[in-house]
Amino acid sequence: MEAEVDKLELMFQKADSDLDYIQYRLEYEIKRNHPDSAGQKNPVSVLKELSVMKSRYQSLYARFKPVAVEQKETKSRIYATLNKTVTMIEELQKQTDLELSPLTEEEKTVTEQLKSHITDS
């Protein structure tokens, strides 16, 4: 989940950079190719609309950022709780000398995935 959040954050940053570049190129092209664009839609108003879109995008990103941080924190808390639970179960098994049947292949796979997530966070 963290990788997806990071990827989404990078996509937002790239989109922001792309909008800056597009605005720069439009301003340059308008100045170079259309010094007097009478009778047409004002290129400056088009650029202002682009600025408004960028502002809306930045607002969306500002609302997204706290959600991404909260997701990371929640994920860390879940993994910590899961790790504690697994440790407690293992201790109880040792204390009670409880012998469990061997794990199925599916259970082994899930266990390894959970362990890798726990160690990653």
Protein Blocks (a to p, Z undefined) as FASTA:
>chain_A
ZZmmmmmmmmmmmmmmmmmmmmmmmmmmmmmmmmbaghiacfklmmmmmmmmmmmmmmmm
mmmmmmmmmmmmmmmmmmmmmmmmmmmmmmmmmmnopacddddfklmmmmmmmmmmmmmZ
Z
